[in-house]
């Protein structure tokens, strides 16, 4: 069973001045798709440190295994082009 953070149960966002939170962090992470489930619109992606997570591909099209995506809060925001690719 996954334990929730105590603040999640209150509905109050956990945003501390020194730490911030996922919303105000405004951080995009480059990840690479390992598996893509077109039916659900979800992918298993890996970051540069080797951590995997499920990513929502709802607003990005054409993602296949091996593609790099920019991810924020578990949602792919853009597909990243490989260096040197024609645009």
Long-range contacts (C-beta under 8 A, 24 or more apart in sequence): 22-73, 23-73, 26-72, 27-72, 28-70, 28-71, 28-72, 28-77, 29-70, 29-71, 29-72, 30-68, 30-69, 30-70, 30-71, 30-80, 31-55, 31-68, 31-69, 31-70, 31-71, 31-76, 32-66, 32-67, 32-68, 32-69, 33-63, 33-64, 33-65, 33-66, 33-67, 33-68, 33-69, 34-65, 35-65, 36-63, 36-64, 36-65, 43-69, 43-76, 45-69, 45-71, 45-76
